[in-house]
Amino acid sequence: MKVKVNFIVLIVLVAIATSLQAQDQYPQFERGVYFGGTLGDTNLADDRSSWMVRPFINHRISDKLDGEFALGVGMLNSTEYRTRVIPVDYSLNFHPFRSGDIDRSSMFRSADVFAYAGLGLLNYHHTRILRPDDPLTVDAGKTISNTEHWTLDKNWVAQAPVGIGTRISVESLTSFIVKFGYTFTNSKSLSANPLDKKEGYWSASIGLSLGRSARTSVPMEIIPVYPEPIVEVEVPEVVEEVVEVEIVEEEVVEPVVPEPEEIVEIPAPLMPSMFNFALLSAEVDDEGVAELREIATYLEYYSDRGVVLTGHTDSTGVDQLNAVLGYQRAWNMKEGLIELGIESDRVAIVSQAYRQPLGDNSTEEGRRLNRRVEFESVNLEEIAGGRPDWVSSLIAEDAIEFGAVAV
């Protein structure tokens, strides 16, 4: 039962962190997840490391200062005790070497070292006590009664995490974060053995941060308007003069009627088939904006048609990240069409991740072909009702909980 509780809490926290969208009303936020290990600093033997998962939300305060809110779940573990911990804290990250925006236009372009300190609360729950030299501590978990040596409880205490870390930019939307630190607590019984020493724990973690992508904007040409100059016109005096007019009959010439010009029929616009993306990127460059204009022209010509944007990835990375990345690519292209004047309900987006490859994922060219968004013209009734083939086995199992299918 305890394993199930830990697993459910872990799934809920990861789902919350990965499904948060950096929308327009929160342009300064980014989100991600830390995965790492812990090592207790308690009154008992701390001879085993354990695990901790911490989703987080980070926001920029100034050029050298960030704020970060994190909520996690993990374990403190040894041969003598086991304690489940749930930390909640807000910390300030100081970046002494950062000035202005960091250039993340290419892979591993920059590494940003920082120090952090924070305050928060820690909920701890003792799940196991085992001391070979104490007959009261058989492996009975919560059934052990409290004594003067052992205190089995569930408490909230204050905590203060401190440490150092570095942020490594992978590309414009993704960063890896490595952190190492120590968490002070106001508790003397994290290990269920209350003594005079206040206990804490060490932690080391690696985080994945997903930043906000810039919306594709179409520049508008501004035509300057200048006032017309005022010109004074002199009115000459009117002089009446009698002029004799001689009437001459002119020869009547019949007008020449030109032959009608041949009408050239302009062909209907065509819709492009797909657009390819860079590795681990969902940015729409100038070539992608040009294709979006062609799609918008097609939809303006055929008012009874819509378009389905299907995002694909190569096989690089884990299934959940590929599902979200395919969805983000389709979503960014939908936003570009909306800015070009296309109604949102005429555009559906789907993520198929890496399950429908166009090329061989074992080759660089094949992976380049697989990183794409495909365009499909459909009737508006199909978009309103949805189609069963939009949800594959991959989407059903791994991607729906991350918001990877939408209309």
MOCORCOR-V816462 format. One record per residue. N is the residue number from 0. RES is the residue in one small letter. SS is DSSP state (~ for helix, > for strand, _ for the rest). PHI is phi in whole degrees, 0 to 359 (NA if undefined). D_FIRST is the distance of its C-alpha to the first C-alpha in Angstrom with 1 decimal. Layout:
# MOCORCOR-V816462
n: (N/N)
res: (RES/RES)
ss: (SS/SS)
phi: (PHI/PHI)
d_first: (D_FIRST/D_FIRST)
This chain:
# MOCORCOR-V816462
n: (0/1/2/3/4/5/6/7/8/9/10/11/12/13/14/15/16/17/18/19/20/21/22/23/24/25/26/27/28/29/30/31/32/33/34/35/36/37/38/39/40/41/42/43/44/45/46/47/48/49/50/51/52/53/54/55/56/57/58/59/60/61/62/63/64/65/66/67/68/69/70/71/72/73/74/75/76/77/78/79/80/81/82/83/84/85/86/87/88/89/90/91/92/93/94/95/96/97/98/99/100/101/102/103/104/105/106/107/108/109/110/111/112/113/114/115/116/117/118/119/120/121/122/123/124/125/126/127/128/129/130/131/132/133/134/135/136/137/138/139/140/141/142/143/144/145/146/147/148/149/150/151/152/153/154/155/156/157/158/159/160/161/162/163/164/165/166/167/168/169/170/171/172/173/174/175/176/177/178/179/180/181/182/183/184/185/186/187/188/189/190/191/192/193/194/195/196/197/198/199/200/201/202/203/204/205/206/207/208/209/210/211/212/213/214/215/216/217/218/219/220/221/222/223/224/225/226/227/228/229/230/231/232/233/234/235/236/237/238/239/240/241/242/243/244/245/246/247/248/249/250/251/252/253/254/255/256/257/258/259/260/261/262/263/264/265/266/267/268/269/270/271/272/273/274/275/276/277/278/279/280/281/282/283/284/285/286/287/288/289/290/291/292/293/294/295/296/297/298/299/300/301/302/303/304/305/306/307/308/309/310/311/312/313/314/315/316/317/318/319/320/321/322/323/324/325/326/327/328/329/330/331/332/333/334/335/336/337/338/339/340/341/342/343/344/345/346/347/348/349/350/351/352/353/354/355/356/357/358/359/360/361/362/363/364/365/366/367/368/369/370/371/372/373/374/375/376/377/378/379/380/381/382/383/384/385/386/387/388/389/390/391/392/393/394/395/396/397/398/399/400/401/402/403/404/405/406)
res: (m/k/v/k/v/n/f/i/v/l/i/v/l/v/a/i/a/t/s/l/q/a/q/d/q/y/p/q/f/e/r/g/v/y/f/g/g/t/l/g/d/t/n/l/a/d/d/r/s/s/w/m/v/r/p/f/i/n/h/r/i/s/d/k/l/d/g/e/f/a/l/g/v/g/m/l/n/s/t/e/y/r/t/r/v/i/p/v/d/y/s/l/n/f/h/p/f/r/s/g/d/i/d/r/s/s/m/f/r/s/a/d/v/f/a/y/a/g/l/g/l/l/n/y/h/h/t/r/i/l/r/p/d/d/p/l/t/v/d/a/g/k/t/i/s/n/t/e/h/w/t/l/d/k/n/w/v/a/q/a/p/v/g/i/g/t/r/i/s/v/e/s/l/t/s/f/i/v/k/f/g/y/t/f/t/n/s/k/s/l/s/a/n/p/l/d/k/k/e/g/y/w/s/a/s/i/g/l/s/l/g/r/s/a/r/t/s/v/p/m/e/i/i/p/v/y/p/e/p/i/v/e/v/e/v/p/e/v/v/e/e/v/v/e/v/e/i/v/e/e/e/v/v/e/p/v/v/p/e/p/e/e/i/v/e/i/p/a/p/l/m/p/s/m/f/n/f/a/l/l/s/a/e/v/d/d/e/g/v/a/e/l/r/e/i/a/t/y/l/e/y/y/s/d/r/g/v/v/l/t/g/h/t/d/s/t/g/v/d/q/l/n/a/v/l/g/y/q/r/a/w/n/m/k/e/g/l/i/e/l/g/i/e/s/d/r/v/a/i/v/s/q/a/y/r/q/p/l/g/d/n/s/t/e/e/g/r/r/l/n/r/r/v/e/f/e/s/v/n/l/e/e/i/a/g/g/r/p/d/w/v/s/s/l/i/a/e/d/a/i/e/f/g/a/v/a/v)
ss: (_/~/~/~/~/~/~/~/~/~/~/~/~/~/~/~/~/~/~/_/_/_/_/~/~/~/_/_/>/>/>/>/>/>/>/>/>/>/>/>/>/_/_/_/_/_/_/>/_/>/>/>/>/>/>/>/>/>/>/>/_/_/_/_/>/>/>/>/>/>/>/>/>/>/>/>/>/_/_/_/>/>/>/>/>/>/>/>/>/>/>/>/>/>/_/_/_/_/_/_/_/_/_/_/_/_/_/_/_/_/>/>/>/>/>/>/>/>/>/>/>/>/>/>/>/>/>/>/>/_/_/_/_/_/_/_/_/_/_/_/~/~/~/_/_/_/_/_/_/_/_/_/_/>/>/>/>/>/>/>/>/>/>/>/>/>/>/>/>/>/>/_/_/>/>/>/>/>/>/>/>/>/>/>/>/_/_/_/_/_/_/_/_/_/_/_/_/_/_/>/>/>/>/>/>/>/>/>/>/>/_/_/_/_/_/_/_/_/_/_/_/_/_/_/_/_/_/_/_/_/_/_/_/_/_/_/_/_/_/_/_/_/_/_/_/_/_/_/_/_/_/_/_/_/_/_/_/_/_/_/_/_/_/_/_/_/_/_/_/_/_/_/_/>/>/>/_/_/_/_/_/_/_/_/_/~/~/~/~/~/~/~/~/~/~/~/~/~/~/~/~/_/_/_/>/>/>/>/>/>/>/>/_/_/_/_/_/_/~/~/~/~/~/~/~/~/~/~/~/~/~/~/~/~/~/~/~/~/~/_/_/_/_/~/~/~/>/>/>/>/>/>/>/_/_/_/_/_/_/_/_/_/_/~/~/~/~/~/~/~/_/>/>/>/>/>/>/>/>/~/~/~/~/~/~/_/_/~/~/~/_/_/~/~/~/~/~/~/~/~/~/~/_/_/>/>/_)
phi: (NA/295/296/297/298/300/295/295/298/298/298/296/295/296/296/297/293/280/267/294/260/282/276/297/286/232/288/266/260/220/224/181/221/260/240/196/237/231/217/293/230/238/278/253/288/251/246/224/274/220/239/202/236/222/295/214/233/243/223/278/262/209/299/243/224/240/248/218/253/223/226/223/213/191/227/249/217/204/285/245/204/214/227/272/235/232/272/229/206/235/232/253/254/259/251/290/258/264/223/71/285/275/283/241/282/224/295/51/283/211/233/243/276/211/241/223/207/204/225/182/238/229/260/236/221/287/244/196/230/212/238/301/268/233/294/283/252/292/286/244/63/287/283/288/281/291/227/289/255/235/235/264/208/234/228/254/227/283/219/218/277/222/167/230/194/215/253/246/282/270/204/296/248/224/221/258/236/247/229/220/195/230/246/279/231/263/246/250/223/299/262/66/231/291/234/283/279/282/262/199/201/270/212/222/212/239/242/243/248/250/275/275/274/286/288/288/241/255/296/256/280/260/264/293/244/250/290/286/290/269/246/279/247/280/264/289/290/272/247/283/221/274/237/281/249/265/272/241/286/260/289/281/249/288/292/271/271/290/290/297/287/289/278/262/281/278/294/294/294/250/259/296/266/195/221/261/243/281/298/56/240/238/285/257/274/298/297/292/297/298/292/297/295/296/295/298/298/297/290/290/286/252/287/262/243/233/222/252/257/251/274/232/226/273/276/289/92/277/298/296/295/295/297/291/295/297/294/295/297/295/296/297/288/295/298/297/294/297/292/274/101/273/295/297/283/262/231/249/235/221/243/253/52/254/279/232/293/266/230/279/290/275/243/296/294/296/294/297/295/282/277/206/235/264/249/227/278/223/289/297/296/291/291/294/266/79/234/299/286/288/250/272/298/297/297/296/271/242/245/298/293/262/76/273/230/206/238)
d_first: (0.0/3.9/5.5/5.1/6.4/8.8/9.9/10.6/12.5/14.3/15.5/16.7/18.6/20.3/21.2/22.9/24.8/26.1/27.0/29.2/32.8/35.5/37.8/41.4/40.7/38.6/40.8/40.1/36.2/34.2/30.5/28.2/25.1/24.9/23.0/23.3/22.5/22.4/24.0/23.8/27.0/26.1/27.6/25.8/26.0/25.0/25.3/22.4/22.0/18.8/18.3/18.7/19.4/21.8/23.4/26.9/30.0/33.4/36.8/40.3/42.1/45.2/46.5/44.9/41.9/38.6/35.9/32.2/29.2/25.7/22.1/19.5/16.1/15.8/15.4/18.0/17.8/20.3/20.9/20.8/18.0/15.1/15.0/13.4/16.4/17.3/21.2/23.5/27.2/30.6/32.8/36.4/37.3/40.9/42.6/45.9/47.3/46.5/49.4/49.2/47.2/45.9/47.3/44.4/46.7/46.1/43.4/42.7/45.7/44.5/42.2/41.8/40.9/39.5/38.3/35.7/34.9/32.7/31.2/27.9/25.0/21.9/18.7/17.1/14.2/14.3/11.3/13.5/17.2/19.2/23.1/25.1/28.0/26.3/25.6/23.4/20.8/19.3/15.8/14.2/12.3/12.7/14.9/17.7/20.3/22.3/25.6/28.4/26.8/23.0/21.7/18.0/17.8/16.8/20.1/22.0/24.9/27.6/27.6/30.4/29.9/33.1/34.0/36.0/35.4/37.3/37.2/38.5/39.7/39.2/41.1/42.0/38.5/36.1/35.7/33.6/32.9/32.4/31.5/31.4/31.0/30.0/28.1/29.6/27.6/28.8/26.3/27.1/23.6/21.3/21.0/20.8/24.4/26.8/30.2/33.1/31.9/30.1/27.3/26.5/25.4/27.1/26.0/27.5/26.8/28.3/28.4/29.7/31.8/33.1/36.3/38.2/40.7/44.2/45.4/48.3/51.4/54.8/57.6/60.2/63.8/65.6/69.3/71.4/73.8/77.1/79.7/82.9/85.9/88.6/92.0/95.2/97.6/101.4/103.0/106.4/109.4/110.2/113.8/115.2/117.1/118.8/118.2/120.0/117.6/119.0/117.1/116.7/115.4/112.7/111.9/108.9/106.3/103.7/100.2/98.5/95.2/92.7/91.0/87.3/84.9/82.4/79.0/76.3/72.9/70.0/67.1/63.8/61.2/58.6/54.9/53.6/50.9/48.5/48.1/46.6/44.6/44.4/41.5/38.3/40.6/40.7/44.1/46.9/50.2/53.8/53.8/50.8/52.5/55.5/53.5/51.9/55.5/56.4/53.4/54.4/58.0/56.9/54.8/57.8/60.1/57.8/56.6/54.8/52.6/49.3/47.5/44.0/42.9/40.4/38.9/38.5/37.5/38.1/35.4/35.1/31.7/28.1/27.6/26.3/29.2/31.7/30.6/31.0/34.3/35.8/35.0/36.6/39.7/40.3/39.6/42.2/44.8/44.2/44.8/48.0/49.2/48.5/50.7/53.4/53.5/51.4/49.3/45.5/45.1/47.3/44.9/41.5/39.2/36.8/34.9/34.9/33.9/35.2/35.0/38.6/40.6/44.4/45.2/44.0/41.0/42.3/45.4/46.1/48.2/45.7/42.9/45.4/46.1/42.4/41.8/43.4/43.3/45.1/47.2/47.6/50.1/48.9/50.1/48.8/47.5/45.1/43.6/43.3/41.6/39.6/39.7/37.1/37.9/36.8/33.1/32.5/29.5/28.9/29.1/26.8/24.0/24.4/26.8/26.7/23.9/26.3/29.2/31.1/32.9/35.2/38.5)
